[in-house]
Structures are given as structure tokens and as C-alpha cells.
Amino acid sequence: MIHALKAMGDYIQTQRDESFLTQIVENPNSNGKYKTVLVILFEKNGDQISYQKIAMEEFSQKKLTKYVYVSGSPRGGDLTPTSKITKLETTYPRIQKPLKKLVDKIVKKDNLTKEETIIAQIYKLFQDEDLNKQIYQELAEISYDDNAILTIALIENGQTNYVGDFNKFTESLLGKYEKAFYFKKSYNKSERNSISKNNTCYICSKKQKKIYGYVGTFSFYTLDKPGFTTGGFNRGEAWKNYPVCSNCARTLDLGRKYLEKNLSSRFCGINYFIIPKTVLSADKEREEMFELLKSLEEKKKLSLQKDNQNSLSRAQDDLFQIMTEFNNYVNFNLMFYEEINSAFRILLYVEHVLPSYMQKIFAVKSEVDKDNIFQKLKSKEGEFALTFTFNTISDFFYINQRNKQNFTKSFLEITNNIFTGKRVSYELLINRFIAHLRDKFVNNQSYWLDNLKALQILKFLDKLDLLNQDREEKNFMPTVDSEYKKDIVNFLEEHNDVLNNNSKKLVFLEGVLAQKLLNIQSNERDGANPFRARLNGLKLNEKLVRRLYTEIINKLEEYDKNYYKQLEQLIADYILESNLSTISNSEISFYFVTGMNQANKFNFKNSEEE
């Protein structure tokens, strides 16, 4: 992971020609409301500096390292002579504060550099009361739309030098930025600095003049508890744990920003990164990594322009499809994480996911999506098809949902097993499915689509051969002596990936029969169906299933509408061939309600039994 970040940082510097300064500067127009830049222009003629004019220019993203805007505290001011104008009377003196701080440091020197002399002269001009008022007045008279940014620049030999062209300002910023790698103000005085000289950097494996101990590109380990450092209770000895040189620390930061911008997305409400890795020899790895990153960028741009029907999540920028477009000389690590109050916490880290395996996952997804049971579904908006994504699974595990028990850990275990080809707990899935469906059932909420999603998950995992369910019971083949029975048996065979034993088929068919009764009862009693209460809130077991069979038939006879004797005969046959003790109560309940939701698949042509 760390070395992959280093490679990304190197890529940014060599391929994109980006400097460490890009890590520090902020975009003053990040909200798109600061489109105007007012530049107080000074000019150098010989050894003299003079005020020239106020120039107005359009904000340019390409000039971020020229403006060098870095916000500071409300009282201390921004860190460079570039500020966003809030009120001119406060912003104008605000841009002079960084000049004063720098001048206060350099005036004590005997010999000033050319740049230091220029900065001192510009500050001196601001101290001229008449000129100060003149500049302020000229600024106040300029009209512009929306908001503006205020900065300074110097014209020398026809060239305009902005704040970022002065090394004194950039060196100061880089120094403060780098200080975070070895200094912690909140620590005890004796532990605030973690720095060593002439030691070997863990990242580049070279001996360096300075080694830092507080490099926290991502907070994979904490120094806030005793025992996490080699020096025991002294956090100042952290450099012994994770020694990083200045250049590598900066490069890792570049890599982190690249990762966050280009290789991150959302997955079922959880943040994740994909981290590519080549499996080539060391001498070719750097070159191939650069080519890989370039290819990933291009493929991501193309994927954003495509329809995301074939995605594994509902996110617009699903990165999983991109992973399939490589050969196995590349593999990917997946990091799922959360950030709370700036604390970085890894939720799941999946290693060595091959493109060929991702291709298999997508192929299975495509096959499951084409299953007839998920096609031509009807809603108020019209006809639709149900497509599988990992959100289909997460919907049963209540990721980041209010007023719901959170099963994120279980969901991530399933995610890990799918991406690593390990068996998924069938029992866990069934328990979650039926708990979710029961909740909807008892609250009279629609649950037919949720039930279909559960079936889709089972089919998806079964085709990947990842379900650890028992299939010891031999399948019974009933006698088919009518078209109606043939339709039922064909349905059971078509879906024998989920209805894979006699007991499941039994409770499924009884669920169909129960729904037929509820439909008749609803028509007879103006929408009321009191028999629903006999289903015990979908908390079913073997005893209830056997009792319900006779109760349903009796009720149908009472209404004189028992059109389902062939179905009842099939159920009776399966009762004789099944051993309900081989499946759990959760399975009984789940396959029963599945039958209820598929009852419309088994309709009679007439209102009488065929």
C-alpha cells in the first residue's frame, strides 16, 4: 500500500509535472464564486520598486501555484499576500500581514538577497500612508460581478511575477507543511519532535540526512497510546517505527491526493480505494505502474460516459468495471474505509484481486440479470428489470441507516468473501433476509421486490459457487399428469439453484397456496384478509407448516372456491418426500414467503379447477 502510494506520487511529479507546492495551496475559487482576481501591481526599474496600478484578471485554475492562496486563522490572517475579499476594509490590510511577518525576520540580516530586498521594499510602500490610501481607493472603485480575490505581483523586465514566484513565500509554506512530518504541538514537550539524522528511510531504502517519525499519510497506526512506538512510552522515538525522509513524505502525500481524486469512489454508502499493483520485475515495475495509472485515468473517463447498468454498485463512478479491462499482470487491492473527525479507519482491506476474477463476477452478474424471474416486472412507473449490484446485498444490512441496527461488519465480511472467492454464510443471509421481510410483513409494507432481491443474491452466489448450504436431501420428481402441474414442476426445475431440495419446494408451494387464499379472502371481504394473522408474522416452523396446510384447504372449501386441488396434491406428495427438520425455521419462513410472492406465476385459465 505505502509503496503503491509512493509510485503514484512519483507519477504525479514525472508525468504531470506537478510540484509539492500543489499539495499545500488551496483553491480560493473552489465554490466557483470567486472568478475575479485583483492584482496590486508593482514594477521594478533598476534598484527601485514603485506602485504601478490595479490589474483585473479572470481567475485561472492553472495559476493556483502562482496565487499561492493558503487560508489562515481569522485573527492571524492568511499565510501569503493572497486573500479572498470579504470586506475590502478588512481584506486589504490582511494581505499585508504575511509581508510584515517575513520582513520582521529578514531585517535583522546584514546582507539581504535580491528577493528579500524586493519584499522589504514592497512592504515599505504599503507603509506610505498616502500611497496606501490611493491603492485602497482604486480598489474600492473597481466593480466586478460576484466575489474577488486580492493579491500582489511584481513586473520585472516585462514579466509578471506572482506570489508563487517568490521563493521566500513558497519555502516558508513548504517548511510549515513539512513540519507536520516531525512535530506534534499537542504532545508533551519532550515528545513534540520526532526527527533523526543520517538514518535509512523505510520507503526509498536510502540513507538520508533527516528522517521523520510523524509521517501519517494514512493513520494506519496510532501514537496516542503507549506501546505503539519502538521507544516504548516516548513518542518522540516514533521515527524508529516508521522512518521516512522528507522527499518520500512529500511524495506519499502526492500519492494520497492522487488516490483520493482518481481511484476512489463510494460503495453501498462506504468509501473505497482501488490500489493497482503490477507483478512484473522490479526494473520494469515503475515504468509499467506509470502506464497502468495513465490507462486507469483514461478508462475511468470513458466509464463515466457510459450507462452504468452493468455496474456492481449504484455509484456513478463505479471502478470495478475498469478492473476487468486489464490482463492478470495487474492485480488490485481494495480498501474500504471511513473518516470520522479526521481519523482514518480501515474497515476492510482485500488483497490480490485479479482482473480475470472480476470478469467472472461480471459474467455471473450478467447471467443472473437475464433470469426471467427478474424481467418484465411492473411498478407504477411502468415495466422494469431487476439488476444485481452489491447494493442489493447491502439493502438487507442497513448500512448507515437511521433507526436501524447496523450490520456493516457482516456486510463487509460477505464483500470480502465474494472478492476473494471464499464461501459466504448461507445461514447469515437467510436470517437477514427473513428478518427484513418479517419487518415489512408485520408493518403491512410492500416486500415482493425485497424478496426478489434476496433470490437474486442467492442465485448470484450460487453461480459463483460461494454458498455453503447443505444439499444432501434427494430431489423428488412428482408425477406430472396435467398442464398445470407441468407449469409448476417446470418452474421448480428452472429455479432449482435456490429451490434445491424437497423441503424448500414444499414450503414454497404452500406459500403459493396461502397467497391464493389471501387473494380470495381479500375479494370476499372488501380487502380484509384475517387469515394473514394465522401466518404468525412469518415466524414459521415445521409444526405450523403442517397445520397451515389443512387450515388453508378448509378455508378454501368454506368459500366454495377451492380451485387448487392439483396444487394441494403436489404439496401432499412433497410432504411425504420431505424432511422439514433438515432446514431451519428461517429457511421455512423465507421459502414460504417466496412462494406467496410468486403465486401470480401459477394462475388458472378459468375460475374453476382444471
N, C-alpha and C positions, 0 to 999 in steps of 0.2 A: 504493500500500500504506500508506504513512505517513499520508496524508490520510484514508484509509478508517478507520484506527485512531483518528484524531482525531475523526471523525464518531461512531464507536462510543462513545468517551469522553464526548463531548457528550451522546449519547443516554442514557447511564447517569446523568449528572448531572441532565438536564432531565426525562426521562421516569420515571426510577425514584427520583429524589431521593436518590441516593447521593452521599456526600461523599468527598473524598480520603482521609479517615481510614479508610475501608473498605479502602484499599489496604495499610494498614500493620498494622491489628490482626489478630491471629490468633485462631483458634477453639480455645479450651482444651478443648473437648469434641469435637474432630474425630473421635476414635475412639469416641464415644458412651459413654464410661465415666466421665465427669465430669458427672453430672446434678444435683449439688447445689452450691449456692453459699452459702458462709458469709460474711455481711456484718457487719463490725465497724462498728456504727452510732454516730456522734457526733451531737450536737444543738447547734444554735446558738440561744442565748437572749440577745438584746441583743448585747453585745460578748463574751460568754463562750461558750466551747466546752466541752462536757462529754461524757464517755462515757455512752452510753445502754444498749446491750445488743448481744447477738449475734443477728442475724436469719438465718433459714434459708429460702432460696427455691429454686425449681426453675430450673435453667439454661434460659435463653431465647436462641435464635438472634438474636432481634430486639434483644437488648441487647449485642451484640458491641461496638458503639461506646460503650456505657456502661461495660462492664467494662474495655475497652481493654487487653486482655492482649497483651503483646509479650514473647516469651521473650528472655532474655539469656544470658550465659555462666554456667557453674556457679559460678564464683568471684565474678563481678560482680553476679549476681542479675538478676532480670527488670527490664524498663525502666520499669514502673509498679507501683503498690501492688496488683497483682493477680497471683496466682500459683496454680499447681496444687499442691495439698497432696501432698507425697511423704511426708515425716515432719514432723509438726507442729512438733517442736523445731527443725527447720531452716527450714521454710517461714514460720513466724511472724516470726522476725527478718528473713527475706528480703524481706517486703513493706515493711519499714521503711527499707530501703536507698535506694529511689528518693526517699522523703521527705527523708532526710538529705542526699542529693546536691542536691536542689532548695533545701533550707533553707540549705545551705552557700553557695549562690550569692546568695540574696536577703538574708541577714542583713547583708551589707555595705552594703546600700542605706539611704539616710536615710529615705525615705518608702516604706513598703510599700503595695501595693494591698490592697483588701479581700480578694481571693482569696489573695494571698501571706500575709496575716496569718492567715487561716484555716488554711492549710497549715502554717505555723510553729507555731500553737497545737496542732494535731493531733499534730505530731511531738513537741512538748513533753510532751503527755500520755503518749505512749509511753515517754518518758524517766523518768516517775514509776515507781519500782521496784515499789511496792505495786500500782498500777493495772495495770502491765504483767503482773504475776503473776496478778492477778484475771482479766484478759482471756484469758490463756493457759489458766488453769484452766477457765474457762467453755467455751472452745473444745474442750478435751480431754474434757469431759463430754458433748458432743453426739455422738449416734450417728446414722449415716446409712449407706445402702447404697452399695456400690461406692466411688467416689472423689469428692473435693470440690474446689472452687475457693475460695480465700480472697481477699477484697477489702475495701475500706473504702467508707463512704458518709457523707454529712452530711445531716441533716434540718434544713431551714430553712423556716419559715413553712408547715409541713405537707408540704413537698415534699422527696423524697429525691433528693439529688444524688450520682451515682456518680463514679468517677474520670474518666470521659469528659466529665463536665460541667464539669471544671476546665480552663480554657484553658491554664494553665501546663503541665499534663501533655501535652495534645494538641499545643500549639505546640512543645514540646520534641521530641516524636516526629516531627512534620512537618518540623522543622528537620533532624533526623538523616536522615530519608527523603530530603529534598531535597538534602542534602549529596552524595549519591551521583551527582547530576547534574553536579557540577563538581569533585569531589575524589576522587583516587585515592591511597590511602596507600602502595600498592606501587610507585608511580612515584618517580623521582628527586625530590629536594626541590624543585627548580626547576620541575618539571612537574606537581606534585601538584594544583595548581589550574588549571582552565581556565574562566575567567569573564571576561566583558566587560560594559561599561556603555554604555547608550544606543546600542544597535545593533538591527538588524532581525531579527526571528525568522523562520526559514525556514518555519515551519508557519502562523502566523497573518498573516505579512507586515506586522506592525506593529512600530514602534519601541518597544523595551522598556527599562526601567531596568537590568535584569540579563539577560544572555544566558549560557547554559551550553554547555559543549563536550563533556561526557561523558555525554550522554543516549543510553543504549543500550537502547531499548525492545526491539529485537531486534538481535543482534550481526551486522548486515549487513556491517560493515567493521571492521577491527581497527586499534587504535592502538599495538599492540605491536611493529610493525615500522617502521623509518624509511621515510619517503616516503609514508605514508598520511595525513599531515596537510599542510595548506597551508603551515604554518610549517617544513616540512622535518623536521628531527630533533627539534624541540621539540614534544612532545605537548601542552604547555600551550596551544598555539595551535590546538587542535582545534576551538574554537568558530568558527573561520573556515571550517572544513569543513562543519559541521553545527550552525549556531547555533539554539538552542531556548530559549524563555523558560520561566520557572518554571511558569506556568499550563499551557502546552502540554505540557511534560514530564510533569506530573501527569496531564493528560488522556489523553496517549498511553498511560500506564501503565494507566489505567482501561480504555481501549480494548483493550489487550493482554489484560487479565484477562477482559474480556467475550468476546473472540475465543476464548481458551482454553477457557472454560466452555461457550459456546453454539454455536460454529461450528467445532469441531474434532472429529476422530474418528480411527479407525485404518483404514488401507487396506493390506491384504496385509502386515501387520507394519510398516507405515510410518505415522508421524504425518502428518496433513494438516489444513490450514485451508481453508475456502471463504470468500472475501472478496468480498462483493457490491459492485456499483457501478451507479449509475443513469446513464442517458445523457440526462438532462433538463438544462434550462438551469440556470445557477448559482444563480439566485434561488429555484428550486424544489427544488434538489438536497438541501438539508439536510432540508426537510420530508419529501420522498419517501424519503430514506435512513432517517429515523426510522420511517416507516410500513413500509418494507421490513424493517427489523430486527424490528419487532413481529410482522410476518407470518411471518418466518422462525422466531421463537420458537414461535409457535402451531402452525405446520406441523410443527416438529420434535417437539413434544409428541404430536401426532396420529400421526406416523410411528412413534414408539416403541410405540404401542399396536397397530400393525398387524403382520401376518405379513410377514417380510422376504424372502419367496420372490422378490419382484421387485426385489431389490437388486443393486447392482453389486459389492458386497463382502460378506464374511461377517460384518462388524461389525453389532452390534445397532442402532447409531445411524448407519446409512448416510445421508449427507447428499445424495447425488447425486439420489435420487428427489425430494427437496424442490426441487432446482434446476429440475426440469421444470415446476413448478407456477406459473411466472411467465411474463409476456409478455417480448418482447425489448427492452422499455425498461430491463431489468436485464441486466447480464452479470456473470459471475463469474470471479474469478481463483482458481487453485488453487495452494496452496503445500504441497509435500511436504518434510518436514524431519526432522532428528534432533538430539537434545540429548545431548551426551557431556560429563560433568564440567562442567555448566553452560554449556558452549559451544554456541551455536546455529548449526546448519549447514543452509542451504537445499540440498536435494537436487534439487528441480525446481520451477520456477515457471511455471505455464501461465496465459496471459492471455486475456481476452475470450472465455470460453466462454458461448455463448448458450443460453438455455433451449430454444429450438427444436431446436438440435443435440443437446442432452441427450435431448429427446423422441425424436429419431430413433434415438439409441443404444439407448434402452429399447425402442423398437418393434422394432428388429432383434434385440435380445436375446430378446424375447418370441417372435418368429418362429422363431429358432433353437431355443429351448427346446421348441417344439412339434414339431420334426422327429422323425419316427417312430423314427429310429435311436437317439434318446436317451430313448425312452419304454419303459415296462414292462421295465426292467432288473431282474435278480434278484440278490439277495445273501442272506446268512444271516439277515438281519433281515426279509427279505421283498422285495416289489416296490418299485421306486423309479424316479424320473425324474432325469436329469442336467440341472441348470440352470447356465447360464453366469454366472460372475462374473469379475472381474479376478483373483481368487484362482486361477481355472482357468489363467490365464496364469502367475501368479507361482509356481505349483507346479513349473514347469519351470525356474525361475530361482533357486531356493534362497535366498529372502530370509531372512536371519538364521537360517539352519540350521547347526547344528554339523556339523563333519566333512564339509562340502560346499563346493565352490568357489562363491563368491558372485557372482551375475550381476545384482546390483541395478541397476547402471548401465544395462545393456541393457534390463532390465525397465522402468526409468523412461523410456528413450527410446521404447519401444513405447507406454507410457502417454501420453506427451506427443503422439506422433503420432496416437493414437486421439482424444484430446480436441481436437486442433487440425485433424483431418481430413487429415493427411499420410499418405503411403504408408508401410507397415510392411515391413521387410525379410523377404521370404518365405524367403530363404536362411538368415537368422539363426534364424527359427522352426524350420524343418525340421532344422537342425543341432542345436538344443537338444532338439527332440522325440526325435530318434533317439538322441542321446547318453543321454538319460534312460531311454528304453526299452531300449537295449542293456544299461545297468547293471542293470536289473531282470531282463532276459532271462538274462544270464550268471550272476546270483545266484539263479536259479530263484524269483524273486518274481512275484507276480501283476501283470500290466501291462495287462490288457484295458481297465480303466477309464481308465488314463492315456492309452491310445491313443484312446479315445473323447473324452477332454478335448481332445486335440490336434486331432481332427477338428472339434470344436465351435468351437475358436478359429479354425481356417481358414474355417469356414462363416460365423462372425460377422464376420470381417474382409472376407471376400469380399462379403457383403451390404452392408457399408458402403463397398465399392469402395476398400479401402485396401491390398490386396495387390499387390505389384509383381512378379507372376510372369508368365513368358512363356507365351503360348498359341498360338504360331504353327503347331504341328502340327495338321493337319486331322483331325477325328474320323472314324474308320472305323465304319460301321454293318454289323455281321456279319449273315449270313443266319440268320433265326430259323425253325427247322423243328421245334421241339418246345416243350412247355410249360416244360421245364427251362431251355432256352436263353432262352426268353422271360422267365422269372423273373430270370435273371442280367442280361440286357440291360436290363430294367426297373429293376433295382437300380442299374446303372451310370448310367442316364439320370437316375434320381431324385437321384443324388449327383454329378452332373456339375459341381457347383460346386467339388468337390475332385478328383474323378477326371475331369479336364478335357482329357486327351489320351490317345492310344493307348498310349503308353509306360507311363503310370501305370496304365491299365486292365490292361495286360499283366502287370506285376509284381504288381498286386493279385490278379488271378485265379490267378497262380502261387502266391501266398501262401495262397489258399484251398485249392488242390490239395495244397500242402505240409502244411497242417494236417490235411487228410483222411488223409494217410499217417501222420502222427504219432498220430492218434487210433486208427487201425487197429493200428499198431505197439504202442501202449500196451496195447491189449486183448490182443494176441497174446503180449506179453512181460511180463505182470504189472506193468504200469505203466512199464516201461522203454521209452524211445524213442531208441535210439542214432543215428537219422538226424538228430536235433536238432543233433549236432555238425557235420553237413555244412553247416549254415546259417552257419558261420563267425562265430558270435557276433553275427549280424545286421550284419556288415560286408560288404555285398554290392556287386557291380558287374555290368556287362553280361556279362562272361565267366562269372561264377558263375551268373547267372540262366539263361543258355543251357544250362550244364552241368546245373544242378539240374532243369531240365525233363525231360531224358531219364532222369536218375537216379531221380526220383520215380516216373515211369511204370514203370521197370524194377522198382523195389521193390514197387509195387502188383501187378505181374504175378507176382513171386516169392511173394507172399502169396495169389495167386489171388483177389484182391479188388479188381480194377480196375473199380470201378463208375462211373468218372468220364470215360468216353471223349468224351462230349459237351463236358464242360468242357475236356478236353485239346484237342479240335478247335477250340474257341473261342480257347484260348491260342495254338494254332498259327496261326490266322488273324491274331491280333493281332501275332504275331512277324513275319509277313510285312509288316504295315502299319505297324510301329513303327520308330522310330529311337532306340534307348536312349541314344545319345550326346547326345541333346538334354536329358536330365535328369541330375542329379548322382547320385553314389553314395549320398549321404544320402537323396535322394528315392527311389531304388530300394529302399533298405533300409526306409524309412518305409512306403511303399505296399505293400511285400511283407508286412511285419508287420501292417499294417492288414487285408490280405486274410486272414491267419491268424486274426485276432481276429473277423472277420466270417464265418468258414467255416460257422458254425452256421445262417446265413441260407439256405444252399443245400443242403438235405437231400433225399435220395431218399425216395420213399414206401415202396419195398421195398429189400431188401438187394442187389438186382441193378440193373444199368444199365437205365434206361428206354429 
